[in-house]
Amino acid sequence: MKKLSIKVLAVLFAFSLGFTACDDYLDINVDPNNPPTSTPALTLPAAQGELAYVLGNQFQFLGNFFAQHWTQAGAANQYCDLELYQITSSDYDARVWGELYAGALQDFRFVSDQAREDSIQNAEAIGRIMEVYTMQVITDAWGDVPYTSALAGLENSNPEYQSQQEIYDLLIVQLDSALLLIDEEAPSGLGDADLVYGGDMGLWRRFANTLKLKIYLRQAYVRPDVAQNGIQALYASGAEFLQIGETGGVAFADQTLNRNPFFQTQVEFRGGVDVVASNTSLSYLQETNDPRLNELYAPAETGAAAGNFVGVDQGVECTPDRSGDQSNTVSKPGPAVASPTTAVPFLTAAESFFLQAEAAARGWTGGAGGEASELYAQGIRASFDYLGEDVALVDQLLQQSGVAYPAGGDVEAQVEQILTQKWVSFNGVQGFESWTEYRRTGYPSFIAPSAASTLGADLIPKRLVYPNTEAIRNQNYPGLIEINEPVWWDVKD
């Protein structure tokens, strides 16, 4: 991942304004801090940063709570709404829906459109790839949403909602067109303005292929024929996917207003009093003797358990039985996921290998790409590498009964093992994806609803509620859909 800071690029942009003519600068009718036009190189880092902020902040809390990596601490109640599963139409309104649509998605669209006008194919490809990534996040969160008619401004203030199935088909078309544009021998026209890969088009090609594999596998239960045929074609074309060390995301620095968004929100602003380790995740790591425990969680700082790893049952601190214990008496998110410099990844190498492992386990690779068991092991190695753990310890971990690949098992047993370790790799790293993959597959199978749930037995939220702004402003608003209604691809019992 390119180690660049959003703040650095903002400073460079500010300096660039200093090269305008003095007459222009002194013209009181021109705002020197808000130029009337932009370029792909100025807009792309803003879009990547805004998307990273949503995934690393609001969706990081949401996903890690719903996937039961984190839970609410006893002496606070900041996130009890997540434990109660009481998500309203105002919770993810302007600051999430608005930032994803009017911020990231619109900016990525500008990058691709302007790059096409400027005949910069690689920049256009990056804009399209990131638009696809952002749109998948949006539709996976809310289901049917505006896409084709979105971002038209006053030309269409009531964008039509499209089915998630139609959106998924369009995402594949967009990715295919982006892949055709990539020229690895030509410059991107973006360089360091690309916070993810610094304009390296070989990495962007592998990122796009990995994203395409993810989009197909999301349909494994709802449209298995479409998923299988698409994946077989992908492998037949010789597609390459992200490898260890090629995680794509946005880095942060230990500087004011440029720290990791979870750290800034939870540690810097809240003093770390709210979020603690869920026993669902922590117990699994302990039972399997997983060394990643030391990176994903920190030992309790005070109290009877000081120096030891101890978690809290999911949601119990939002019930009448709450203990009221301070967060320092139990484990909190650890150094690899809760530091000021922790990056926010869009696609990790671990996710890439687990996607490949699932495709191979289902027999959809045409015999290409390697054995599912080895790809599974590589996914764990990639997770160790990303967290800074010794990769040499993976072979020992693979001998554990709860981790060993079920080579003799049926396909679904193999998929369950792959998804369980994928869930571990997402812990504190990709919270939204962890919840999304749980919705798709039901794995890990040992997840049970929060003790504070108001949804009833065996129910965990399956979508977000459409925001208030849509109900008020968009005449095509489809009406309230409750959070226990599954999205299109969520059909597995």
One Martini backbone bead per residue (centre of mass of N, CA, C, O) as a GRO file, in nm:
protein
  493
    1MET     BB    1   0.097   0.035   0.021
    2LYS     BB    2   0.070   0.361  -0.003
    3LYS     BB    3   0.255   0.597   0.202
    4LEU     BB    4   0.011   0.824   0.245
    5SER     BB    5  -0.121   1.150   0.309
    6ILE     BB    6  -0.388   1.350   0.308
    7LYS     BB    7  -0.254   1.603   0.422
    8VAL     BB    8  -0.026   1.631   0.223
    9LEU     BB    9  -0.211   1.682  -0.024
   10ALA     BB   10  -0.344   1.932   0.089
   11VAL     BB   11  -0.084   2.098   0.099
   12LEU     BB   12  -0.014   2.082  -0.199
   13PHE     BB   13  -0.269   2.224  -0.291
   14ALA     BB   14  -0.216   2.490  -0.145
   15PHE     BB   15   0.050   2.555  -0.293
   16SER     BB   16  -0.067   2.557  -0.584
   17LEU     BB   17  -0.219   2.834  -0.541
   18GLY     BB   18   0.050   3.014  -0.538
   19PHE     BB   19   0.084   3.010  -0.875
   20THR     BB   20  -0.094   3.229  -0.914
   21ALA     BB   21  -0.174   3.517  -1.002
   22CYS     BB   22  -0.193   3.816  -0.844
   23ASP     BB   23  -0.447   3.925  -0.979
   24ASP     BB   24  -0.620   3.678  -0.911
   25TYR     BB   25  -0.585   3.685  -0.601
   26LEU     BB   26  -0.703   3.995  -0.573
   27ASP     BB   27  -0.968   3.894  -0.666
   28ILE     BB   28  -1.274   3.917  -0.496
   29ASN     BB   29  -1.429   3.706  -0.706
   30VAL     BB   30  -1.202   3.500  -0.602
   31ASP     BB   31  -1.158   3.189  -0.455
   32PRO     BB   32  -0.852   3.051  -0.360
   33ASN     BB   33  -0.983   2.789  -0.193
   34ASN     BB   34  -1.213   2.754  -0.448
   35PRO     BB   35  -1.194   2.623  -0.720
   36PRO     BB   36  -1.393   2.584  -1.014
   37THR     BB   37  -1.187   2.357  -1.070
   38SER     BB   38  -1.064   2.028  -1.156
   39THR     BB   39  -0.889   1.719  -1.107
   40PRO     BB   40  -0.804   1.399  -1.077
   41ALA     BB   41  -0.559   1.457  -0.880
   42LEU     BB   42  -0.742   1.622  -0.671
   43THR     BB   43  -0.997   1.421  -0.633
   44LEU     BB   44  -0.911   1.130  -0.560
   45PRO     BB   45  -0.807   1.162  -0.261
   46ALA     BB   46  -1.077   1.261  -0.150
   47ALA     BB   47  -1.238   1.005  -0.216
   48GLN     BB   48  -1.062   0.795  -0.071
   49GLY     BB   49  -1.081   0.934   0.208
   50GLU     BB   50  -1.392   0.926   0.244
   51LEU     BB   51  -1.427   0.623   0.224
   52ALA     BB   52  -1.231   0.551   0.455
   53TYR     BB   53  -1.390   0.695   0.677
   54VAL     BB   54  -1.646   0.525   0.670
   55LEU     BB   55  -1.505   0.242   0.703
   56GLY     BB   56  -1.330   0.346   0.970
   57ASN     BB   57  -1.597   0.426   1.128
   58GLN     BB   58  -1.909   0.371   1.106
   59PHE     BB   59  -1.859   0.080   0.966
   60GLN     BB   60  -1.671  -0.029   1.183
   61PHE     BB   61  -1.864  -0.042   1.413
   62LEU     BB   62  -2.102  -0.188   1.290
   63GLY     BB   63  -1.950  -0.450   1.192
   64ASN     BB   64  -1.802  -0.534   1.463
   65PHE     BB   65  -2.066  -0.570   1.618
   66PHE     BB   66  -2.235  -0.762   1.426
   67ALA     BB   67  -1.972  -0.969   1.412
   68GLN     BB   68  -1.839  -0.991   1.705
   69HIS     BB   69  -1.562  -0.831   1.794
   70TRP     BB   70  -1.736  -0.616   1.938
   71THR     BB   71  -1.835  -0.428   2.239
   72GLN     BB   72  -1.989  -0.298   2.505
   73ALA     BB   73  -1.920  -0.126   2.767
   74GLY     BB   74  -2.023  -0.092   3.104
   75ALA     BB   75  -1.965   0.242   3.160
   76ALA     BB   76  -2.135   0.263   2.889
   77ASN     BB   77  -2.367   0.367   2.583
   78GLN     BB   78  -2.292   0.457   2.285
   79TYR     BB   79  -2.358   0.140   2.141
   80CYS     BB   80  -2.648   0.020   2.215
   81ASP     BB   81  -2.801   0.034   1.947
   82LEU     BB   82  -2.638  -0.200   1.823
   83GLU     BB   83  -2.720  -0.415   2.041
   84LEU     BB   84  -3.040  -0.362   1.995
   85TYR     BB   85  -3.104  -0.312   1.690
   86GLN     BB   86  -3.151   0.025   1.666
   87ILE     BB   87  -3.212   0.131   1.352
   88THR     BB   88  -3.237   0.434   1.189
   89SER     BB   89  -3.299   0.692   0.947
   90SER     BB   90  -3.060   0.881   1.099
   91ASP     BB   91  -2.785   0.721   1.142
   92TYR     BB   92  -2.710   0.701   0.797
   93ASP     BB   93  -2.717   0.967   0.651
   94ALA     BB   94  -2.532   1.224   0.569
   95ARG     BB   95  -2.257   1.087   0.693
   96VAL     BB   96  -2.299   0.845   0.473
   97TRP     BB   97  -2.482   0.858   0.232
   98GLY     BB   98  -2.372   1.137   0.149
   99GLU     BB   99  -2.067   1.061   0.133
  100LEU     BB  100  -2.099   0.833  -0.078
  101TYR     BB  101  -2.242   0.998  -0.296
  102ALA     BB  102  -2.153   1.316  -0.287
  103GLY     BB  103  -1.865   1.222  -0.255
  104ALA     BB  104  -1.719   0.960  -0.358
  105LEU     BB  105  -1.888   0.883  -0.611
  106GLN     BB  106  -1.877   1.158  -0.754
  107ASP     BB  107  -1.565   1.177  -0.765
  108PHE     BB  108  -1.513   0.920  -0.927
  109ARG     BB  109  -1.678   1.012  -1.170
  110PHE     BB  110  -1.507   1.258  -1.233
  111VAL     BB  111  -1.243   1.117  -1.285
  112SER     BB  112  -1.339   0.949  -1.529
  113ASP     BB  113  -1.458   1.176  -1.704
  114GLN     BB  114  -1.207   1.365  -1.717
  115ALA     BB  115  -1.005   1.152  -1.818
  116ARG     BB  116  -1.150   1.105  -2.085
  117GLU     BB  117  -1.119   1.397  -2.190
  118ASP     BB  118  -0.789   1.372  -2.140
  119SER     BB  119  -0.684   1.084  -2.226
  120ILE     BB  120  -0.666   0.903  -1.937
  121GLN     BB  121  -0.704   0.582  -1.896
  122ASN     BB  122  -0.602   0.503  -1.611
  123ALA     BB  123  -0.768   0.710  -1.452
  124GLU     BB  124  -1.038   0.607  -1.549
  125ALA     BB  125  -1.011   0.324  -1.431
  126ILE     BB  126  -0.988   0.402  -1.132
  127GLY     BB  127  -1.258   0.547  -1.112
  128ARG     BB  128  -1.432   0.298  -1.185
  129ILE     BB  129  -1.338   0.100  -0.969
  130MET     BB  130  -1.419   0.284  -0.725
  131GLU     BB  131  -1.716   0.302  -0.797
  132VAL     BB  132  -1.777   0.004  -0.766
  133TYR     BB  133  -1.695  -0.028  -0.476
  134THR     BB  134  -1.892   0.184  -0.358
  135MET     BB  135  -2.157   0.063  -0.473
  136GLN     BB  136  -2.141  -0.204  -0.320
  137VAL     BB  137  -2.159  -0.087  -0.040
  138ILE     BB  138  -2.433   0.047  -0.072
  139THR     BB  139  -2.606  -0.206  -0.162
  140ASP     BB  140  -2.522  -0.388   0.084
  141ALA     BB  141  -2.663  -0.196   0.294
  142TRP     BB  142  -2.964  -0.124   0.128
  143GLY     BB  143  -2.988  -0.244  -0.161
  144ASP     BB  144  -3.204  -0.079  -0.316
  145VAL     BB  145  -3.075   0.178  -0.540
  146PRO     BB  146  -2.940   0.438  -0.673
  147TYR     BB  147  -2.753   0.481  -0.995
  148THR     BB  148  -2.788   0.565  -1.296
  149SER     BB  149  -2.962   0.834  -1.181
  150ALA     BB  150  -2.739   0.932  -1.027
  151LEU     BB  151  -2.572   1.245  -1.000
  152ALA     BB  152  -2.765   1.475  -1.162
  153GLY     BB  153  -2.906   1.658  -0.983
  154LEU     BB  154  -3.130   1.880  -1.117
  155GLU     BB  155  -3.195   1.681  -1.354
  156ASN     BB  156  -3.238   1.455  -1.100
  157SER     BB  157  -3.409   1.465  -0.788
  158ASN     BB  158  -3.549   1.156  -0.861
  159PRO     BB  159  -3.406   0.887  -0.831
  160GLU     BB  160  -3.406   0.573  -0.924
  161TYR     BB  161  -3.462   0.256  -0.825
  162GLN     BB  162  -3.259  -0.032  -0.813
  163SER     BB  163  -3.187  -0.336  -0.834
  164GLN     BB  164  -2.942  -0.530  -0.711
  165GLN     BB  165  -2.912  -0.712  -0.955
  166GLU     BB  166  -2.867  -0.486  -1.163
  167ILE     BB  167  -2.623  -0.360  -1.027
  168TYR     BB  168  -2.436  -0.604  -1.040
  169ASP     BB  169  -2.427  -0.617  -1.348
  170LEU     BB  170  -2.307  -0.327  -1.382
  171LEU     BB  171  -2.041  -0.374  -1.228
  172ILE     BB  172  -1.920  -0.571  -1.431
  173VAL     BB  173  -1.921  -0.383  -1.673
  174GLN     BB  174  -1.739  -0.167  -1.545
  175LEU     BB  175  -1.493  -0.348  -1.494
  176ASP     BB  176  -1.443  -0.437  -1.783
  177SER     BB  177  -1.390  -0.150  -1.892
  178ALA     BB  178  -1.151  -0.088  -1.703
  179LEU     BB  179  -0.960  -0.322  -1.788
  180LEU     BB  180  -0.936  -0.223  -2.090
  181LEU     BB  181  -0.782   0.054  -2.008
  182ILE     BB  182  -0.537  -0.080  -1.908
  183ASP     BB  183  -0.187   0.047  -1.902
  184GLU     BB  184   0.116  -0.058  -1.774
  185GLU     BB  185   0.308   0.136  -1.966
  186ALA     BB  186   0.147   0.371  -1.865
  187PRO     BB  187   0.063   0.642  -1.722
  188SER     BB  188  -0.180   0.760  -1.489
  189GLY     BB  189  -0.172   1.079  -1.404
  190LEU     BB  190  -0.127   1.063  -1.063
  191GLY     BB  191   0.044   0.910  -0.872
  192ASP     BB  192   0.047   1.029  -0.546
  193ALA     BB  193  -0.268   1.084  -0.564
  194ASP     BB  194  -0.269   0.780  -0.522
  195LEU     BB  195  -0.330   0.632  -0.211
  196VAL     BB  196  -0.311   0.323  -0.285
  197TYR     BB  197  -0.083   0.278  -0.562
  198GLY     BB  198   0.062   0.518  -0.711
  199GLY     BB  199  -0.027   0.419  -1.019
  200ASP     BB  200  -0.023   0.107  -1.017
  201MET     BB  201  -0.161  -0.093  -1.269
  202GLY     BB  202  -0.108  -0.382  -1.178
  203LEU     BB  203  -0.255  -0.352  -0.906
  204TRP     BB  204  -0.528  -0.258  -1.025
  205ARG     BB  205  -0.588  -0.515  -1.178
  206ARG     BB  206  -0.593  -0.703  -0.928
  207PHE     BB  207  -0.811  -0.550  -0.780
  208ALA     BB  208  -1.036  -0.584  -0.996
  209ASN     BB  209  -1.037  -0.895  -0.998
  210THR     BB  210  -1.105  -0.927  -0.697
  211LEU     BB  211  -1.370  -0.770  -0.706
  212LYS     BB  212  -1.507  -0.953  -0.913
  213LEU     BB  213  -1.497  -1.208  -0.740
  214LYS     BB  214  -1.669  -1.092  -0.511
  215ILE     BB  215  -1.927  -1.035  -0.673
  216TYR     BB  216  -1.980  -1.329  -0.752
  217LEU     BB  217  -1.977  -1.462  -0.461
  218ARG     BB  218  -2.223  -1.302  -0.353
  219GLN     BB  219  -2.403  -1.505  -0.563
  220ALA     BB  220  -2.381  -1.814  -0.474
  221TYR     BB  221  -2.696  -1.848  -0.370
  222VAL     BB  222  -2.880  -1.680  -0.577
  223ARG     BB  223  -2.659  -1.722  -0.847
  224PRO     BB  224  -2.471  -1.978  -0.921
  225ASP     BB  225  -2.442  -1.970  -1.231
  226VAL     BB  226  -2.334  -1.685  -1.257
  227ALA     BB  227  -2.094  -1.720  -1.071
  228GLN     BB  228  -1.956  -1.957  -1.212
  229ASN     BB  229  -1.927  -1.841  -1.500
  230GLY     BB  230  -1.767  -1.587  -1.418
  231ILE     BB  231  -1.527  -1.732  -1.281
  232GLN     BB  232  -1.439  -1.910  -1.513
  233ALA     BB  233  -1.377  -1.671  -1.703
  234LEU     BB  234  -1.166  -1.537  -1.525
  235TYR     BB  235  -0.965  -1.778  -1.527
  236ALA     BB  236  -0.947  -1.818  -1.840
  237SER     BB  237  -0.806  -1.522  -1.870
  238GLY     BB  238  -0.571  -1.508  -1.638
  239ALA     BB  239  -0.629  -1.393  -1.375
  240GLU     BB  240  -0.512  -1.175  -1.125
  241PHE     BB  241  -0.437  -1.142  -0.777
  242LEU     BB  242  -0.394  -1.052  -0.476
  243GLN     BB  243  -0.110  -1.029  -0.277
  244ILE     BB  244   0.121  -1.030  -0.064
  245GLY     BB  245   0.151  -0.678  -0.006
  246GLU     BB  246  -0.133  -0.572  -0.187
  247THR     BB  247  -0.292  -0.399  -0.025
  248GLY     BB  248  -0.583  -0.181  -0.055
  249GLY     BB  249  -0.544   0.159   0.073
  250VAL     BB  250  -0.542   0.391   0.350
  251ALA     BB  251  -0.323   0.594   0.500
  252PHE     BB  252  -0.192   0.706   0.815
  253ALA     BB  253  -0.114   0.963   1.059
  254ASP     BB  254   0.044   1.114   1.349
  255GLN     BB  255  -0.185   1.358   1.305
  256THR     BB  256  -0.373   1.608   1.303
  257LEU     BB  257  -0.655   1.498   1.124
  258ASN     BB  258  -0.475   1.205   1.032
  259ARG     BB  259  -0.604   0.983   1.177
  260ASN     BB  260  -0.745   0.720   1.247
  261PRO     BB  261  -1.086   0.714   1.275
  262PHE     BB  262  -1.119   0.525   1.517
  263PHE     BB  263  -0.909   0.652   1.698
  264GLN     BB  264  -1.024   0.940   1.694
  265THR     BB  265  -1.306   0.861   1.811
  266GLN     BB  266  -1.237   0.655   2.056
  267VAL     BB  267  -0.961   0.762   2.181
  268GLU     BB  268  -0.937   1.071   2.149
  269PHE     BB  269  -1.246   1.154   2.221
  270ARG     BB  270  -1.337   0.894   2.433
  271GLY     BB  271  -1.093   0.727   2.578
  272GLY     BB  272  -1.176   0.416   2.537
  273VAL     BB  273  -1.478   0.347   2.689
  274ASP     BB  274  -1.664   0.157   2.479
  275VAL     BB  275  -1.466  -0.058   2.340
  276VAL     BB  276  -1.470  -0.417   2.336
  277ALA     BB  277  -1.431  -0.742   2.369
  278SER     BB  278  -1.563  -1.015   2.224
  279ASN     BB  279  -1.621  -1.341   2.306
  280THR     BB  280  -1.666  -1.459   2.030
  281SER     BB  281  -1.371  -1.392   1.932
  282LEU     BB  282  -1.176  -1.433   2.169
  283SER     BB  283  -1.241  -1.734   2.225
  284TYR     BB  284  -1.152  -1.845   1.953
  285LEU     BB  285  -0.855  -1.758   1.975
  286GLN     BB  286  -0.797  -1.917   2.235
  287GLU     BB  287  -0.888  -2.207   2.142
  288THR     BB  288  -0.668  -2.184   1.884
  289ASN     BB  289  -0.401  -2.041   1.950
  290ASP     BB  290  -0.392  -1.739   1.837
  291PRO     BB  291  -0.150  -1.492   1.782
  292ARG     BB  292  -0.347  -1.250   1.693
  293LEU     BB  293  -0.448  -1.163   1.970
  294ASN     BB  294  -0.209  -0.949   2.026
  295GLU     BB  295  -0.328  -0.748   1.792
  296LEU     BB  296  -0.652  -0.739   1.831
  297TYR     BB  297  -0.576  -0.730   2.142
  298ALA     BB  298  -0.577  -0.612   2.477
  299PRO     BB  299  -0.500  -0.620   2.779
  300ALA     BB  300  -0.585  -0.573   3.075
  301GLU     BB  301  -0.506  -0.298   3.296
  302THR     BB  302  -0.715  -0.363   3.526
  303GLY     BB  303  -0.773  -0.549   3.787
  304ALA     BB  304  -0.807  -0.891   3.815
  305ALA     BB  305  -0.722  -0.916   3.482
  306ALA     BB  306  -0.456  -0.805   3.467
  307GLY     BB  307  -0.275  -0.905   3.172
  308ASN     BB  308  -0.536  -1.021   3.044
  309PHE     BB  309  -0.762  -1.189   2.843
  310VAL     BB  310  -1.089  -1.025   2.830
  311GLY     BB  311  -1.431  -1.046   2.781
  312VAL     BB  312  -1.762  -0.982   2.640
  313ASP     BB  313  -2.071  -1.038   2.612
  314GLN     BB  314  -2.290  -0.984   2.374
  315GLY     BB  315  -2.475  -0.702   2.500
  316VAL     BB  316  -2.487  -0.720   2.822
  317GLU     BB  317  -2.422  -0.397   2.872
  318CYS     BB  318  -2.745  -0.347   2.751
  319THR     BB  319  -2.863  -0.461   3.013
  320PRO     BB  320  -2.982  -0.516   3.332
  321ASP     BB  321  -2.701  -0.702   3.373
  322ARG     BB  322  -2.502  -0.500   3.398
  323SER     BB  323  -2.189  -0.422   3.546
  324GLY     BB  324  -2.018  -0.138   3.492
  325ASP     BB  325  -1.750  -0.181   3.384
  326GLN     BB  326  -1.458  -0.088   3.299
  327SER     BB  327  -1.265  -0.104   3.014
  328ASN     BB  328  -0.981  -0.162   3.166
  329THR     BB  329  -1.084  -0.462   3.275
  330VAL     BB  330  -1.062  -0.521   2.971
  331SER     BB  331  -1.054  -0.579   2.645
  332LYS     BB  332  -0.926  -0.420   2.362
  333PRO     BB  333  -0.839  -0.300   2.094
  334GLY     BB  334  -0.551  -0.337   1.929
  335PRO     BB  335  -0.254  -0.226   1.779
  336ALA     BB  336  -0.338  -0.305   1.473
  337VAL     BB  337  -0.648  -0.147   1.500
  338ALA     BB  338  -0.572   0.107   1.735
  339SER     BB  339  -0.409   0.329   1.572
  340PRO     BB  340  -0.317   0.623   1.418
  341THR     BB  341  -0.176   0.442   1.160
  342THR     BB  342  -0.405   0.285   1.071
  343ALA     BB  343  -0.528   0.143   0.811
  344VAL     BB  344  -0.771   0.152   0.535
  345PRO     BB  345  -0.908  -0.106   0.376
  346PHE     BB  346  -1.054  -0.242   0.084
  347LEU     BB  347  -0.836  -0.472   0.000
  348THR     BB  348  -0.707  -0.770   0.094
  349ALA     BB  349  -0.503  -1.036   0.070
  350ALA     BB  350  -0.674  -1.221   0.243
  351GLU     BB  351  -0.937  -1.190   0.088
  352SER     BB  352  -0.831  -1.292  -0.179
  353PHE     BB  353  -0.765  -1.587  -0.083
  354PHE     BB  354  -1.050  -1.657   0.024
  355LEU     BB  355  -1.190  -1.626  -0.244
  356GLN     BB  356  -1.024  -1.838  -0.395
  357ALA     BB  357  -1.091  -2.072  -0.205
  358GLU     BB  358  -1.395  -2.077  -0.254
  359ALA     BB  359  -1.388  -2.119  -0.559
  360ALA     BB  360  -1.233  -2.389  -0.540
  361ALA     BB  361  -1.428  -2.547  -0.351
  362ARG     BB  362  -1.668  -2.516  -0.572
  363GLY     BB  363  -1.536  -2.566  -0.867
  364TRP     BB  364  -1.488  -2.258  -1.035
  365THR     BB  365  -1.173  -2.264  -1.175
  366GLY     BB  366  -1.088  -2.505  -1.372
  367GLY     BB  367  -0.809  -2.581  -1.206
  368ALA     BB  368  -0.720  -2.305  -1.136
  369GLY     BB  369  -0.504  -2.139  -0.882
  370GLY     BB  370  -0.537  -2.387  -0.696
  371GLU     BB  371  -0.579  -2.506  -0.389
  372ALA     BB  372  -0.791  -2.451  -0.137
  373SER     BB  373  -0.604  -2.519   0.107
  374GLU     BB  374  -0.370  -2.323   0.023
  375LEU     BB  375  -0.534  -2.063  -0.001
  376TYR     BB  376  -0.621  -2.066   0.290
  377ALA     BB  377  -0.335  -2.048   0.411
  378GLN     BB  378  -0.268  -1.780   0.267
  379GLY     BB  379  -0.479  -1.612   0.410
  380ILE     BB  380  -0.349  -1.638   0.688
  381ARG     BB  381  -0.072  -1.528   0.613
  382ALA     BB  382  -0.176  -1.249   0.523
  383SER     BB  383  -0.287  -1.171   0.800
  384PHE     BB  384  -0.025  -1.186   0.954
  385ASP     BB  385   0.128  -0.982   0.782
  386TYR     BB  386  -0.064  -0.738   0.826
  387LEU     BB  387  -0.030  -0.758   1.159
  388GLY     BB  388   0.284  -0.849   1.220
  389GLU     BB  389   0.310  -1.148   1.219
  390ASP     BB  390   0.446  -1.459   1.227
  391VAL     BB  391   0.425  -1.668   0.956
  392ALA     BB  392   0.560  -1.931   1.080
  393LEU     BB  393   0.294  -1.991   1.271
  394VAL     BB  394   0.080  -2.114   1.076
  395ASP     BB  395   0.140  -2.419   1.070
  396GLN     BB  396   0.055  -2.459   1.366
  397LEU     BB  397  -0.235  -2.351   1.345
  398LEU     BB  398  -0.329  -2.570   1.124
  399GLN     BB  399  -0.346  -2.801   1.360
  400GLN     BB  400  -0.591  -2.702   1.463
  401SER     BB  401  -0.915  -2.806   1.494
  402GLY     BB  402  -1.043  -2.504   1.430
  403VAL     BB  403  -0.844  -2.472   1.146
  404ALA     BB  404  -0.838  -2.706   0.991
  405TYR     BB  405  -0.872  -2.835   0.685
  406PRO     BB  406  -1.155  -3.008   0.533
  407ALA     BB  407  -1.064  -3.214   0.292
  408GLY     BB  408  -1.303  -3.447   0.344
  409GLY     BB  409  -1.523  -3.261   0.309
  410ASP     BB  410  -1.763  -3.079   0.220
  411VAL     BB  411  -1.815  -2.787   0.071
  412GLU     BB  412  -1.957  -2.639   0.310
  413ALA     BB  413  -1.737  -2.703   0.519
  414GLN     BB  414  -1.515  -2.548   0.369
  415VAL     BB  415  -1.654  -2.274   0.359
  416GLU     BB  416  -1.679  -2.238   0.663
  417GLN     BB  417  -1.374  -2.231   0.723
  418ILE     BB  418  -1.302  -1.996   0.541
  419LEU     BB  419  -1.505  -1.786   0.671
  420THR     BB  420  -1.393  -1.795   0.957
  421GLN     BB  421  -1.107  -1.687   0.883
  422LYS     BB  422  -1.207  -1.435   0.747
  423TRP     BB  423  -1.331  -1.317   1.004
  424VAL     BB  424  -1.066  -1.287   1.151
  425SER     BB  425  -0.928  -1.094   0.938
  426PHE     BB  426  -1.164  -0.863   0.991
  427ASN     BB  427  -1.075  -0.787   1.267
  428GLY     BB  428  -1.069  -0.444   1.279
  429VAL     BB  429  -1.040  -0.405   0.951
  430GLN     BB  430  -1.339  -0.522   0.812
  431GLY     BB  431  -1.634  -0.480   0.934
  432PHE     BB  432  -1.841  -0.469   0.702
  433GLU     BB  433  -1.753  -0.738   0.564
  434SER     BB  434  -1.810  -0.924   0.801
  435TRP     BB  435  -2.117  -0.879   0.807
  436THR     BB  436  -2.175  -0.943   0.508
  437GLU     BB  437  -2.067  -1.242   0.508
  438TYR     BB  438  -2.260  -1.337   0.724
  439ARG     BB  439  -2.519  -1.286   0.568
  440ARG     BB  440  -2.452  -1.473   0.324
  441THR     BB  441  -2.360  -1.753   0.507
  442GLY     BB  442  -2.360  -1.784   0.841
  443TYR     BB  443  -2.053  -1.716   0.892
  444PRO     BB  444  -2.018  -1.801   1.176
  445SER     BB  445  -2.220  -2.043   1.345
  446PHE     BB  446  -2.164  -1.920   1.656
  447ILE     BB  447  -2.342  -1.687   1.610
  448ALA     BB  448  -2.532  -1.477   1.824
  449PRO     BB  449  -2.733  -1.275   1.940
  450SER     BB  450  -2.768  -1.022   2.116
  451ALA     BB  451  -2.865  -0.980   2.445
  452ALA     BB  452  -3.018  -0.691   2.350
  453SER     BB  453  -3.214  -0.774   2.154
  454THR     BB  454  -3.520  -0.654   1.960
  455LEU     BB  455  -3.581  -0.883   1.722
  456GLY     BB  456  -3.525  -1.161   1.826
  457ALA     BB  457  -3.479  -1.468   1.756
  458ASP     BB  458  -3.212  -1.523   1.534
  459LEU     BB  459  -3.158  -1.202   1.491
  460ILE     BB  460  -2.977  -1.011   1.249
  461PRO     BB  461  -2.894  -0.764   1.082
  462LYS     BB  462  -2.956  -0.712   0.707
  463ARG     BB  463  -2.974  -0.390   0.713
  464LEU     BB  464  -3.039  -0.068   0.624
  465VAL     BB  465  -3.202   0.223   0.664
  466TYR     BB  466  -3.341   0.449   0.503
  467PRO     BB  467  -3.304   0.771   0.477
  468ASN     BB  468  -3.458   1.068   0.537
  469THR     BB  469  -3.381   1.219   0.275
  470GLU     BB  470  -3.542   1.028   0.090
  471ALA     BB  471  -3.829   1.070   0.210
  472ILE     BB  472  -3.826   1.387   0.152
  473ARG     BB  473  -3.683   1.418  -0.163
  474ASN     BB  474  -3.773   1.133  -0.288
  475GLN     BB  475  -4.033   1.014  -0.486
  476ASN     BB  476  -3.887   0.709  -0.508
  477TYR     BB  477  -3.931   0.619  -0.241
  478PRO     BB  478  -4.000   0.285  -0.111
  479GLY     BB  479  -3.988   0.286   0.184
  480LEU     BB  480  -4.001   0.110   0.460
  481ILE     BB  481  -3.728  -0.106   0.561
  482GLU     BB  482  -3.642  -0.338   0.757
  483ILE     BB  483  -3.355  -0.487   0.912
  484ASN     BB  484  -3.485  -0.796   0.874
  485GLU     BB  485  -3.453  -0.753   0.568
  486PRO     BB  486  -3.325  -0.894   0.310
  487VAL     BB  487  -3.122  -0.894   0.070
  488TRP     BB  488  -3.096  -1.037  -0.233
  489TRP     BB  489  -2.836  -1.237  -0.159
  490ASP     BB  490  -2.998  -1.318   0.113
  491VAL     BB  491  -3.088  -1.681   0.111
  492LYS     BB  492  -2.961  -1.826   0.336
  493ASP     BB  493  -3.046  -2.031   0.612
   0.00000   0.00000   0.00000
